[in-house]
Amino acid sequence: MRRSKMRSVFLLLSISFYLSSTLIAQDVEAVTDSLKNFSSKSVKVTGGLSASNTWYFVNGINPRKDALQWLLHANLNINIAGFNIPFSATFSEGNKEFNLPSFLIAGISPRYKWATLHLGDRSLNYSKYTLSGHNFFGVGTELAPKKFYFSAMYGRLKRAVAEDLVSQQSLDPSFRRMGLGFKSGYKDRNNELSVILFKAYDLESSLALNPIEQEVLPGDNTILSVIGRKKLGKHFSIDGEYARSAFSRDKRSDLLTTEDKNAGNTMLGLHKARTSSSYKNAVKGGVQFSTGQSRIRLDYERIDPEFKTMGSLFFNNDIEDITASVSSRILKGKMSFNVHGGIERNNIQQKEVTGNIRAIGSLNIAYNPNAKLGFAAGYSNFRNTTKLKAQADPFNLVDSIFLAQVTQNASFSANYNMGKENGNPSSITLILSHQTANSIENDIVLLQTTRFYNGNLIYNYRFINKDMTIGASFNGNNSIVPMSNTLAIAPAVSLYKGFFEQKLQTTFQTSYSFVYTNSLASAQVLNFGVGVNYNFLKNHVVSLNTALTNRFPAGTVLSNFIESSGTLAYFFRF
């Protein structure tokens, strides 16, 4: 079995390198000339370095952060004789309050013409069904000579996380996950044909103790995908992708017998077929007509139930979509719109008790009748997986970032610029938004729905000769979760003032919130912030930002507390 798997991988690599070998050889002479003239080449380094330290104090509730925490970050690009070497690194100490470890995120991607090498913490995007922008720690490469290209990666997709029953931060236990991927093909302006192999697997030995409260199984995933695109004539084009995923829910389960194995369940010898293995397909295709500033497109997508890729944070399955979209610019370019709609159904294999057919769509419109006035509106009920951050407010015990599936999103904004052409400009802006989302835990979309409603009315007035801007706003936020409805209304004011030709920049802002829980007044909250940035020696910046929050309870449920934090940071750009 192992020899068969190695032969398949070797065959794929051989084909990929053969397609690009002749073109690679053509550039060897150019590389040699560059190295010979290295002494005459200048070395150029650009980027920046930063260091920050955050302090925190609270009285009246349990701490939500560590008292002191520091962070280092570097972002560099080195150019040597035509070689570009971008490098980035971030390092932070551990968070003791929530039992989070220190971390170092560092990566480098040296590039020369069409060849790129990735080392460290990097990310690649192969396709939606395979490797979709997932971070990995390891090694990768991208070769794109002329119209052929080849990409490969190998590294860690996920750290091993042991179960921690006493941590304040709820981190799901998981095995260490490794990933291996290849993408190769031909691509030009009008055509594309690509082949993708992606494989990921969990290391069952990476956890010393099995989790007690949560069952965690080591998985194994192999995906093969083919992508194609073709332009037909001047206005038409077609594109599509087909992917087949083999996923073993528990890689410790028994292997299939020799009689039960075939090319389909072994994925041409690349997957170990087990009793816990499932095999699912995903396909999408589209036809597009484009002319001038207009575009019409028809799309079809079908994803089998339980189709899974370990190369994405979360993946929707058991859906079939048929959609159409139209986009254009009209009214002499003053208005642009994009309309996308169709039908979506689940339970496509009729294995569930109930199914659902629903209309899906999105609409985005922007209209600027003149230079002073502008409108924008949008709506979507497409399922979209994203990371949502709980607002840093006094009502949440812990600021958190969680994975969520947004099912509805609507927004409207209007902006009016006032003031004469040579006078002090001012503007007034109205922003309204609504979002409906469901949390995702352990690859399961929870049925508890959270709704967010936000409204902001903002006024700004700028004194050009004094380098000063004043602002006033009225903000409203309504968060509706099961068994709780929280409404916060907050007027706010802000001030910006620059000194010494903007070398010294100062900001001040304050707000006072009135909070209602389930229609009853529950608290009033004072927020106060001050920021100072000082630029010196052209490329150096020192900044100080402080914030103070004081909650005054209006009833007996919430307690009074005062919380302050600040960050001192240094930036060096070159």
Secondary structure, 3 states (H helix, E strand, C coil): CHHHHHHHHHHHHHHHHHHHHHHHHHCHHHHHHHHHCHHHCCEEEEEEEEEEEEEEEEECCCCCCCCEEEEEEEEEEEEECCEEEEEEEEEECCECCCCECCEEEEEECCEECCEEEEEEEEEEECCCCCCEEEEEEEEEEEECCCCEEEEEEEEEEECCECCCCCCCCCCCCECEEEEEEEEEEEECCCEEEEEEEEEEEEEHHHCCCCCCCCCCCCCEEEEEEEEEEEEECCCEEEEEEEEEEEEECCCCCCECCHHHCCCCCCCCCCCCCECCEEEEEEEEEEEEEEECCEEEEEEEEEECCCCCCCCCCCCCCCEEEEEEEEEEEECCCCEEEEEEEEEEECCCCCCCCCCCEEEEEEEEEEECCCCCEEEEEEEECCCEEEEEECCCCCCCCCCCEEEEEEEEEEEEEEEEEECCCCCCCEEEEEEEEEEEEEEEECCEEEEEEEEEEEEEEEEEEEECCCCEEEEEEEEEEEEEECCEEEEEEEEEEEEEEEECCCCEEEEEEEEEEEEEECCEEEEEEEEEEEEEEEEECCCEEEEEEEEEEEEEECCCCCCCEEEEEEEEEEEEEC
